[in-house]
Amino acid sequence: MRQINYTCQCGHIEASAAEIEARNAIFSEIEQGFNRLAAWVFSPKGKNPAGALYQMLYSRLYNGVIDGFSKKRQITQMTYDRPDPRFLTMYRLNIARFSAAKTVAAAKQFNQLKNKHLYFDDFKKAVDKLGLQYNGQHLQTEYEFAVAAGQMGGLWLDLQDTKAIFPYVKYRTVGDSRVRPPHAAIDGLFFLIGSPELDTIYPPNGWKCRCDLERATEAEAQRGRIMSKQDLTQLLQSMPGGRAGESEYDYMRRNRFHVNRGRLETIFLENEMYISRFNEKTLLNDFYGADDLAAIKYLSLPEIVQTSRAYERNLAIFNRFAASSPRGGDVWTQNTVFGLPVLFHLWDFKQVAQSPAGPYLDYLTDAVSHPAEVWAVKTKDGYLQRYIKFYREGGRFVALVVESQIQAGQDEKIVNVHLVPESQINDFRRGLLQM
């Protein structure tokens, strides 16, 4: 077992001295990435560094979420009948969206400053005055929050598994001099799992919040003080918040810390995305520096072969796959490139089997488990994710695109499959690039 000799300010992350040194180097590298983006915006020479910056942010923050989640939840087994895959999928897409929004917001601000300054030295001074949001210290704060939210998301799942025995939780602070008074005021109080009052104070309920929850039986809660929504509201309204004349209740609502991110299956909320109403559909493959189709088409690509099959033959394929799946019956489960299960329901399979993509269903497993690229776009209720695999069909360059639907509270499921000719492939290469 490695020796732990470092604990971060948020109290959720433990690391060795060597690990924290490596982590700080990453924060510094990302800060330099923002500086490279600013320099490129002022004088666009060579490859746009925005894509590399996005990938650094996305990778660092998502790894933090996984580190936190695994503190409270065993993630070695990811099966369709558990909520863990759904949580990690929603977390991954949320972090990708946050990272892309932050990168685009920086580029927009840099462009605005470029239009105001003729000389680079003046431009750089203006960039430096933007504040802390693009430096390593601010990134560390966001990283620590992501770890904390991931950890408490893992705890939320565990609480659901044990609430028949432990229907309550006790709010706990770290108990040191850095604990904020409003958090200290609810230390030791009991809350019913699933209640609106628990949702209101479910950690993390502030930047650098280090609070945690302990399971409690009904008898333990009865011996203490169980908070009602009215009691909690009055307590928070009596405590000072972040601004003069503001209560803690108003502070939490203003900053959207009065929500249970575990229940919402999210890390960063929309008001924390740097860009209001961020539309990632505008992010095309060139934003990320993804390979041009002209380069991909001349690679050594696998061959895809159309097989003429009757509808019954395609149905037999489904039945064969479903029979080997853990769930069986009318659902075929398949692990994706992320090591998480995706479902293919019989109804959706029948629709695809009768579509132009029907003769290519033998390649579906290959496309979702070994894709060349994975993209996602935000929808009203969640995300539409696209697994793209490039093939050669005879003399033409094509892509098999498998679309899945991802929504909070539901398993990822395949909803459509397309065989896309070269002229239309880039239409699908937009949104959040996952890999």
C-alpha positions in Angstrom: 0.0 0.0 0.0 1.4 3.4 -0.9 2.1 5.9 1.8 -0.4 8.8 2.0 1.3 12.0 3.0 -0.8 14.7 1.3 -4.4 15.8 1.7 -5.8 18.5 -0.6 -7.6 21.6 0.8 -11.0 20.1 0.0 -10.3 17.1 2.1 -11.6 14.6 -0.5 -8.3 13.8 -2.2 -5.3 12.0 -0.8 -2.1 11.7 -2.7 1.6 11.0 -2.2 4.1 13.9 -2.5 5.1 12.5 -5.9 1.5 12.4 -7.1 0.7 15.9 -6.0 3.9 17.2 -7.7 2.7 15.5 -10.9 -0.8 16.9 -10.4 0.5 20.5 -10.0 2.6 20.1 -13.1 -0.6 19.2 -15.0 -2.4 22.3 -13.6 0.6 24.4 -14.7 0.6 22.8 -18.1 -3.1 23.6 -18.5 -2.5 27.2 -17.5 0.2 27.4 -20.2 -2.3 25.9 -22.6 -4.6 28.9 -22.0 -1.5 31.2 -22.6 -0.8 29.3 -25.9 -4.4 29.7 -26.9 -4.2 33.5 -26.2 -1.0 33.8 -28.3 -2.6 31.8 -31.1 -5.7 34.0 -31.1 -3.6 37.1 -31.4 -1.4 35.6 -34.2 -3.0 32.4 -35.6 0.0 30.5 -36.9 0.1 26.7 -37.0 -2.5 24.4 -35.4 -5.2 25.8 -33.2 -4.3 24.8 -29.7 -7.9 24.8 -28.5 -8.4 21.1 -29.1 -5.4 20.1 -27.1 -6.4 22.4 -24.3 -9.9 20.9 -24.2 -8.5 17.4 -24.1 -6.3 18.3 -21.1 -9.1 19.8 -19.2 -11.5 17.0 -20.0 -9.0 14.3 -19.1 -7.8 15.9 -15.9 -11.3 16.7 -14.5 -12.8 13.4 -15.5 -10.0 11.5 -13.8 -10.7 13.5 -10.7 -14.4 12.5 -10.8 -13.4 8.9 -11.1 -11.0 9.2 -8.2 -13.7 10.7 -6.1 -16.5 8.3 -7.2 -14.3 5.2 -6.4 -13.7 6.5 -2.9 -17.3 5.6 -2.1 -18.2 3.1 -4.7 -16.7 -0.1 -6.1 -16.5 0.4 -9.9 -14.7 -2.8 -11.0 -18.0 -4.4 -12.2 -20.1 -2.3 -14.5 -23.2 -4.2 -15.5 -26.5 -2.9 -17.0 -28.5 -3.7 -13.9 -26.6 -1.2 -11.7 -26.9 2.6 -11.9 -23.1 3.1 -11.8 -22.6 3.0 -15.6 -25.3 5.6 -16.1 -23.8 7.9 -13.5 -20.3 7.6 -15.0 -21.6 8.2 -18.5 -23.5 11.3 -17.4 -20.4 12.5 -15.5 -18.1 12.0 -18.5 -20.4 14.0 -20.8 -20.9 16.7 -18.2 -17.1 17.1 -17.8 -16.7 17.2 -21.6 -19.3 19.9 -21.9 -17.8 21.9 -19.1 -14.3 21.6 -20.6 -15.4 22.6 -24.1 -17.4 25.6 -22.7 -14.5 26.8 -20.7 -12.2 26.5 -23.8 -14.6 28.3 -26.1 -15.3 31.0 -23.5 -11.6 31.7 -23.2 -11.2 31.9 -27.0 -14.1 34.4 -27.2 -12.7 36.6 -24.5 -9.2 36.5 -26.1 -10.8 37.5 -29.4 -12.6 40.4 -27.8 -9.3 41.6 -26.3 -7.5 41.2 -29.6 -9.9 43.6 -31.2 -9.0 46.2 -28.6 -5.2 46.0 -28.7 -2.9 46.4 -31.6 0.3 45.2 -29.9 0.8 41.8 -28.2 2.3 43.2 -25.0 -0.8 45.3 -24.4 -3.0 42.3 -25.4 -1.1 40.0 -22.9 -1.5 42.4 -20.1 -5.3 42.6 -20.8 -5.4 38.7 -20.8 -3.6 38.6 -17.4 -6.2 41.0 -16.0 -9.1 38.6 -16.8 -8.6 37.2 -13.3 -8.0 33.8 -11.9 -10.4 31.7 -14.0 -7.7 30.5 -16.4 -4.8 29.9 -14.1 -3.7 26.7 -12.4 -5.0 27.7 -9.0 -8.6 28.2 -10.2 -8.4 24.9 -12.2 -7.3 23.2 -8.9 -10.4 24.6 -7.2 -12.6 23.2 -10.1 -10.7 19.9 -9.9 -11.2 19.6 -6.2 -14.9 20.3 -6.6 -15.2 17.7 -9.3 -13.6 15.1 -7.0 -15.9 16.1 -4.2 -19.0 15.9 -6.4 -17.9 12.6 -7.8 -17.3 11.2 -4.3 -20.7 12.3 -3.1 -22.3 10.9 -6.2 -20.8 7.6 -5.3 -22.1 7.9 -1.8 -25.6 8.8 -3.1 -25.7 5.4 -4.9 -24.5 3.6 -1.8 -27.2 5.4 0.3 -29.9 4.0 -2.0 -28.6 0.5 -1.4 -28.6 0.7 2.4 -31.5 3.1 3.2 -33.8 0.2 4.3 -31.4 -0.2 7.2 -30.0 3.3 7.4 -32.8 5.7 6.3 -31.1 8.7 7.7 -27.7 10.5 7.4 -25.8 12.7 9.8 -24.2 15.8 8.4 -20.5 16.0 9.2 -17.9 18.7 8.8 -14.1 18.2 9.1 -14.3 20.1 12.4 -11.3 22.4 11.9 -10.9 26.1 11.9 -11.6 26.4 8.2 -15.1 25.1 8.4 -17.6 27.8 7.4 -20.0 28.8 10.2 -23.2 27.8 8.3 -21.8 24.3 7.7 -20.7 24.0 11.4 -24.3 25.0 12.4 -25.7 21.8 10.7 -22.8 19.5 11.8 -24.3 16.5 13.7 -27.9 17.1 12.5 -29.9 14.3 10.9 -31.7 14.2 7.5 -34.0 11.7 6.0 -32.6 10.2 2.7 -34.6 11.4 -0.2 -36.1 14.4 1.6 -36.0 17.9 0.1 -34.1 19.2 3.1 -31.2 16.7 2.5 -31.2 17.7 -1.2 -30.7 21.3 -0.1 -27.6 20.7 1.9 -26.2 17.6 0.1 -22.4 18.1 -0.2 -20.6 19.7 -1.8 -22.6 22.8 -1.1 -19.9 25.3 -1.8 -16.5 25.7 -3.4 -13.9 23.8 -1.3 -16.7 22.2 0.7 -15.2 19.3 2.6 -18.4 18.0 4.3 -19.5 14.5 4.3 -22.5 12.3 5.5 -22.7 9.4 7.8 -25.3 6.7 7.6 -27.7 6.5 10.6 -30.5 4.2 11.7 -33.9 5.6 12.6 -33.2 5.0 16.3 -29.9 7.0 16.0 -31.7 9.8 14.3 -34.4 9.9 16.9 -31.9 10.3 19.6 -30.5 13.4 17.8 -32.2 16.2 16.0 -34.0 15.5 12.7 -34.2 18.5 10.5 -37.4 19.5 8.7 -37.4 21.7 5.6 -38.9 24.5 7.6 -36.2 24.2 10.4 -33.4 24.1 7.8 -34.7 27.1 5.9 -34.9 29.1 9.1 -31.4 28.1 10.2 -29.9 29.0 6.8 -31.7 32.3 6.7 -30.3 33.2 10.1 -26.7 32.7 9.0 -24.7 35.3 7.0 -23.9 34.4 3.4 -21.2 35.4 0.9 -22.3 39.1 0.4 -23.2 41.9 2.8 -26.8 41.5 4.0 -27.1 38.1 2.3 -28.1 35.0 4.2 -26.6 31.6 3.7 -29.9 30.4 2.3 -29.8 33.2 -0.4 -26.1 32.5 -1.1 -26.7 28.8 -1.7 -29.6 29.5 -4.1 -27.8 32.3 -5.9 -24.8 29.9 -6.6 -27.0 26.8 -7.1 -25.4 25.0 -4.2 -28.9 24.1 -2.8 -29.2 21.0 -5.1 -28.3 17.4 -4.8 -25.8 16.7 -7.6 -25.9 13.0 -6.8 -29.6 12.9 -7.5 -29.1 15.0 -10.6 -26.3 12.7 -11.8 -24.2 15.7 -12.6 -21.0 17.6 -11.6 -21.2 21.1 -13.0 -24.6 22.8 -13.5 -25.6 24.9 -16.5 -24.9 28.2 -14.7 -21.3 26.9 -14.1 -20.6 26.2 -17.8 -18.8 29.6 -18.5 -21.2 30.1 -21.5 -24.9 30.4 -20.9 -26.9 28.2 -23.3 -23.7 26.7 -24.6 -24.3 24.9 -27.9 -21.6 22.3 -28.6 -23.0 21.5 -32.0 -20.9 24.4 -33.3 -17.8 22.5 -32.3 -16.7 20.6 -35.5 -13.8 18.2 -36.0 -11.4 21.1 -36.9 -11.9 22.6 -33.5 -10.3 19.5 -31.9 -7.7 19.2 -34.6 -9.2 15.8 -35.6 -7.8 14.2 -38.7 -9.2 15.4 -42.1 -11.2 12.8 -44.0 -8.7 13.2 -46.8 -6.0 11.7 -44.5 -8.3 9.1 -43.0 -9.5 7.7 -46.3 -6.0 6.6 -47.4 -5.3 4.7 -44.2 -5.4 0.9 -44.1 -9.1 0.6 -43.2 -11.1 -2.6 -42.5 -13.4 -3.8 -45.1 -17.2 -3.7 -44.6 -19.3 -6.1 -46.6 -23.0 -5.7 -47.3 -24.9 -9.0 -46.9 -28.3 -9.5 -48.3 -30.5 -10.7 -45.5 -34.1 -11.1 -45.0 -35.7 -9.4 -42.0 -35.9 -12.8 -40.3 -32.1 -13.3 -40.7 -31.5 -9.9 -38.9 -33.8 -10.9 -36.1 -31.9 -14.1 -35.7 -28.7 -12.0 -35.2 -30.4 -10.1 -32.4 -31.6 -13.3 -30.7 -28.1 -14.7 -30.9 -26.6 -11.6 -29.2 -29.5 -11.3 -26.7 -29.1 -14.9 -25.7 -25.5 -14.3 -24.7 -26.3 -11.1 -22.8 -26.8 -11.0 -19.0 -30.4 -9.7 -19.4 -31.4 -11.8 -22.4 -34.9 -11.7 -23.8 -35.8 -8.4 -25.6 -32.5 -6.6 -24.8 -29.1 -7.1 -26.2 -26.3 -5.6 -24.0 -22.9 -4.7 -25.4 -19.9 -3.1 -23.7 -18.7 0.1 -25.3 -15.2 1.5 -25.7 -15.6 3.1 -22.3 -16.1 -0.3 -20.6 -19.7 0.5 -19.9 -22.8 -1.3 -21.2 -25.1 0.0 -23.8 -28.5 -1.6 -24.5 -30.2 -2.4 -27.8 -33.9 -3.0 -27.3 -35.7 -5.3 -29.6 -38.1 -2.6 -30.9 -35.2 -0.3 -31.9 -33.4 -3.3 -33.4 -36.3 -4.1 -35.6 -36.4 -0.6 -36.9 -32.7 -0.6 -37.7 -32.9 -4.1 -39.2 -35.4 -2.8 -41.8 -33.4 0.3 -42.5 -30.6 0.7 -45.1 -28.2 0.0 -42.3 -29.7 -3.4 -41.7 -27.3 -5.4 -43.9 -24.4 -4.1 -41.8 -25.5 -5.0 -38.3 -22.8 -7.7 -38.0 -20.4 -4.7 -37.6 -22.3 -3.0 -34.8 -20.2 -4.6 -32.0 -17.0 -3.5 -33.6 -18.3 0.1 -34.0 -19.2 0.6 -30.4 -16.3 -1.3 -28.8 -13.5 -0.1 -31.2 -14.7 3.2 -32.7 -12.4 5.6 -34.4 -14.2 8.6 -32.8 -17.0 9.2 -30.3 -19.1 12.4 -30.4 -22.0 13.6 -28.4 -24.4 16.5 -28.6 -26.7 17.9 -25.9 -30.4 17.3 -26.4 -33.4 18.5 -24.4 -33.4 15.5 -22.1 -29.8 14.3 -22.2 -27.3 13.5 -25.0 -27.2 11.9 -28.4 -23.9 10.0 -28.7 -22.3 8.8 -31.9 -19.8 6.0 -32.3 -18.0 6.4 -35.6 -16.0 3.6 -37.3 -14.4 4.1 -40.7 -14.4 1.3 -43.3 -13.8 0.7 -46.9 -16.7 -0.8 -48.9 -15.2 -2.0 -52.2 -13.8 1.2 -53.6 -15.6 3.7 -51.5 -14.8 5.3 -48.1 -17.7 5.0 -45.6 -18.4 5.3 -41.9 -20.7 3.2 -39.7 -22.4 5.5 -37.2 -24.1 4.0 -34.2 -26.3 6.5 -32.3 -27.2 6.0 -28.7 -29.5 8.0 -26.4 -28.3 9.0 -22.9 -30.6 10.4 -20.3 -30.5 10.9 -16.6 -32.2 8.0 -14.8 -32.0 5.7 -17.8 -29.5 3.3 -19.3 -27.7 4.2 -22.5 -29.5 2.6 -25.4 -28.8 2.4 -29.2 -31.5 4.2 -31.2 -30.2 4.2 -34.7 -27.4 3.0 -37.1 -26.3 4.7 -40.3 -23.9 3.7 -43.1 -22.6 7.1 -44.2 -20.9 8.0 -47.5 -17.8 10.1 -47.5 -19.7 13.2 -48.5 -21.8 13.1 -45.4 -19.4 11.9 -42.7 -18.4 15.3 -41.4 -22.1 16.1 -40.7 -21.8 13.6 -37.8 -18.4 14.8 -36.6 -19.6 17.6 -34.4 -20.4 18.2 -30.7 -18.3 16.9 -27.8 -15.4 14.7 -29.0 -15.0 11.9 -26.4 -12.1 10.1 -28.1 
